[in-house]
Amino acid sequence: MSTQKSLSPIQLRLRRFRRLKRGYYSFLILGGTYALSFLLPFLMNNRAIVVNYQGSYYFPAFKTYFYDTFGVGQLHLHLAETFDQIDEQGRPRLGETDYRSLKHQFETQSTGDFVILPPIPYHPNEGFLEMEGVPPHAPSSQHWMGTDDRARDVLVRLAYGFRISISFALLVTGISYSVGILVGSVLGYYGRWIDIVGQRLVEVWGAIPFLYTVIILAAIFQPSFKLLSLILASFGWMSISYYIRGEFYREKSKDYVAAAIATGENNFAIIFRHILPNALTPIITFAPFAVVAGIVSLVSLDFLGFGLPPPTPSWGELLGQAKENLKVWHLVVFPLGAMFLTLQLIVFIGEAVREAFDPKVFSRLR
């Protein structure tokens, strides 16, 4: 007679999450898209993946080839002459190699040399000012979502902005949760004067106006990905600490905590091995919505001009262009559409996580 192996509460909750199709498929779509975004340098870039020149292979996507790489004793300039690329007057083109032109040149010469470009051979910060008309340009076969007011490809900037936004939100959420869990655990477990003093310090810190702090720091320092992450995380951990503190007060009065103390377990083990796993359910269900808040915060800061420095690909910067060019439909529709779809997928994930981790359905302690 075979006995069925019992599942832990976390396994039961994950199985229930997989049964919630809307949230589960949203997680697969968003997770797969985010994982794919780390391959963007090979999917959307103006640098070639592989160049075959005179029987040798070069990989510009991984390495920059300078002028003297081929035995020419000149300054360390990144010249197009590396591949004998010349302009219309027969002179070497200075600056970084134009691999799109190089590909066309190799195809015209028919020497057997070739260039393999990414499927979308444009860089997010590359301007196409040589195009006819005044930017922003309407969508076309070359630029599927058109260009922005600096003649940069909108699709490429949206894709890179997606990776930056999700990475930023995940980093801020991770730091906020780590600090909030640590502070809330200490305050809730020890209580008494530690809790009183700690709560007053948290309240003082929470009274600092967030936007004014960002404006002041942006005026002193150059805003960067790391700096903005630390600023948002420094304000985002407080709500997490409140939830963890309340859960610790509730859990530490139960019998299993008294049993752990009676068996001689130290405070560290009681906090992180016994109480914390039972106190994480509320904040786990809030995590997807914290990611939404992180994305919206970055977009808002970029929109107001206090976010990532230009020319960093940013959804907020594109929305700012949309505000200035309301009659240019593609600058309004595509950034707003990308943001709406991303946030909607995360909300679906959050709803599924909240239902799967509902303590009324699965509970370790009844």
Secondary structure, 3 states (H helix, E strand, C coil): CCCCCCCCHHHHHHHHHHHCHHHHHHHHHHHHHHHHHCCHHHHECCCCCEEEECCEEECCCCCCCCHHHHCCCCCCCCCHHHHCCECCCCCECCCCCCHHHHHHHHHHHCCCCEEECCCECCCCCCECCCCCCCCCCCCCCCCCCCECCCCEEHHHHHHHHHHHHHHHHHHHHHHHHHHHHHHHHHHHHHCHHHHHHHHHHHHHHHCCCHHHHHHHHHHHCCCCHHHHHHHHHHHHHHHHHHHHHHHHHHHCCCHHHHHHHHCCCCHHHHHHHHHHHHHCHHHHHHHHHHHHHHHHHHHHHHHHCCCCCCCCCCHHHHHHHHHHCCCCHHHHHHHHHHHHHHHHHHHHHHHHHHHHCCCCCCCCCC
